[in-house]
């Protein structure tokens, strides 16, 4: 891809500003490195009986979009006034700083509102609506810089349960999974929205892509509706493809790098697989290092991306076709061997920080669990919000949660 001199200057400025993002930020889906892990320390060792100290609680709105925090601002998407709004709040007070409409409200029988989490990079916020509109906004004031009805432009229509891919920014590109007849994945220029490349022919699924170093090469790894794909990040060239089909194209979990291999998991009684990549010159040969499929699988992660810590994967094993039974599970990543399981833990989502899993449940609890591969070790639980599928977000010692009514900020710093 040739870049003109003015474009180079814009890109250089953009990348330079990107470096100013604070170390304690949570600027995108699954956090700084899109793996659910925070490096923050000095956090609570036990949950108080009534839960952590509440810093603020404000009205939110309907939607499944997660929370992104950068430089003192929290940004999310929700339904408000008949529109899909991108909303920025002061992260320490909850005060609304700006809100901008990017599309009319999105309705779906499986839940209304936008699904994707905003991505904050430099002076831009990138969002993807429920029907598949990709937009860039100004971080400072919410002004819409450009917008693309990318799913419609590529002769597609929204996935059955709505478009759920959270944008991935790689250098001067913003990348989303669209799953149209013409392309599985599309890359657009961050400055202008101009299409740079498109790749694949699979249905989109509901997963968000990740930039991973696997097979000895950095590449964009995509969990589409029917396969796992590896793409050259600058050109979109397909390097490898491994079929992985689930009922209703319900591949939702983001791929994870495990010692140069690729781990993916799916619910609907599907299972998990660890893929080993061997370079064959122009691309890669794919083998299954291990696979655990079906009703006896060690891990069937439905919409919660597992977290890799010191060679172990912590995940939520969902029993049946979107059924209510969920076991909190720890497995050895290299082999798939189960280390422990907490039966019937309940549906929820989670992140990791300071040796602990911060778990939010659909019942509205916050549960603190030691990340211990030897045993399940609960450090307290408390009712703190209405309950939802969203994973918590953590920035500068403050934990953020949202449901279809409110956004809540809790102080989880060690007192």
Secondary structure as GFF3:
##gff-version 3
##sequence-region A 1 415
A	DSSP	alpha_helix	5	18	.	.	.	ID=ss1
A	DSSP	beta_strand	53	59	.	.	.	ID=ss2
A	DSSP	beta_strand	68	70	.	.	.	ID=ss3
A	DSSP	beta_strand	73	80	.	.	.	ID=ss4
A	DSSP	beta_strand	83	90	.	.	.	ID=ss5
A	DSSP	beta_strand	96	104	.	.	.	ID=ss6
A	DSSP	beta_strand	119	121	.	.	.	ID=ss7
A	DSSP	beta_strand	124	128	.	.	.	ID=ss8
A	DSSP	beta_strand	134	138	.	.	.	ID=ss9
A	DSSP	beta_strand	144	148	.	.	.	ID=ss10
A	DSSP	alpha_helix	150	153	.	.	.	ID=ss11
A	DSSP	beta_strand	168	170	.	.	.	ID=ss12
A	DSSP	beta_strand	173	177	.	.	.	ID=ss13
A	DSSP	beta_strand	185	189	.	.	.	ID=ss14
A	DSSP	beta_strand	195	199	.	.	.	ID=ss15
A	DSSP	beta_strand	210	214	.	.	.	ID=ss16
A	DSSP	beta_strand	217	223	.	.	.	ID=ss17
A	DSSP	beta_strand	227	231	.	.	.	ID=ss18
A	DSSP	beta_strand	238	243	.	.	.	ID=ss19
A	DSSP	three_ten_helix	247	249	.	.	.	ID=ss20
A	DSSP	beta_strand	256	258	.	.	.	ID=ss21
A	DSSP	beta_strand	261	266	.	.	.	ID=ss22
A	DSSP	beta_strand	271	279	.	.	.	ID=ss23
A	DSSP	beta_strand	284	293	.	.	.	ID=ss24
A	DSSP	beta_strand	307	309	.	.	.	ID=ss25
A	DSSP	beta_strand	312	318	.	.	.	ID=ss26
A	DSSP	beta_strand	326	332	.	.	.	ID=ss27
A	DSSP	beta_strand	338	342	.	.	.	ID=ss28
A	DSSP	beta_strand	348	353	.	.	.	ID=ss29
A	DSSP	beta_strand	356	361	.	.	.	ID=ss30
A	DSSP	beta_strand	365	370	.	.	.	ID=ss31
A	DSSP	beta_strand	378	383	.	.	.	ID=ss32
A	DSSP	beta_strand	393	395	.	.	.	ID=ss33
A	DSSP	beta_strand	398	402	.	.	.	ID=ss34
A	DSSP	beta_strand	406	411	.	.	.	ID=ss35
###
